[in-house]
Amino acid sequence: MADERTRVGDGRMAHHPAETKAGLIRRLRRIEGQVRGIARLIDEDTYCDDVLNQVASVESALNGVRKQLLEAHIRGCVVEQIASGRHGVIDELMVTIGRMTR
């Protein structure tokens, strides 16, 4: 299973197995469609409760993507950086988790 690597601004690379990356992209495209659907519902003056339920569905789907990415980040990037002696990644991870839990 080949990793696809994507360079970030500071030279670090994100790497995800091809099937993981494809799965994430599929999920995000479905979410994108759900968001467009919510916009349509609002444009069509759909009952607020129905729209709110769709918003909750999108939030749940995004939380699933977030969990999958966080796990991949910890198991891959974080472990790799710690093994290379770059322990600053722990501080970076804590800031990221703090943002996620606001």
C-alpha positions, -999 to 999 in steps of 0.1 A, spaced: 0 0 0 17 32 -12 16 64 7 7 96 -10 28 125 4 17 161 4 41 188 13 30 215 37 43 250 39 71 244 63 85 213 44 68 186 65 47 161 46 14 145 53 12 109 41 -19 88 39 -23 54 23 -40 58 -11 -72 40 1 -74 62 32 -70 94 12 -96 82 -13 -120 74 15 -115 108 31 -121 126 -2 -153 106 -8 -166 115 26 -157 151 21 -175 152 -12 -206 137 3 -204 163 31 -200 190 4 -232 178 -12 -250 178 21 -239 214 27 -252 224 -8 -285 206 2 -287 227 34 -283 259 13 -311 247 -10 -334 239 20 -329 274 34 -334 289 -1 -367 270 -3 -378 281 32 -378 246 46 -390 242 81 -362 252 105 -362 219 124 -356 199 93 -327 222 83 -312 219 118 -313 182 116 -294 183 83 -268 206 99 -264 182 128 -258 154 102 -231 174 85 -214 182 119 -215 145 127 -200 136 94 -172 162 98 -165 148 133 -160 114 117 -135 129 93 -117 147 121 -114 116 142 -100 96 112 -75 124 104 -64 127 141 -58 90 144 -38 89 112 -18 120 124 -10 105 157 -2 70 144 19 83 115 32 119 116 35 122 154 51 89 160 75 95 131 85 129 145 90 116 180 111 87 167 132 114 149 138 133 181 114 161 173 94 162 205 79 197 197 53 178 178 36 170 212 31 207 219 18 212 183 -6 182 188 -19 196 222 -26 230 205 -45 212 177 -65 191 202 -73 223 222 -87 239 190 -108 208 183 -123 207 218 -135 243 220 
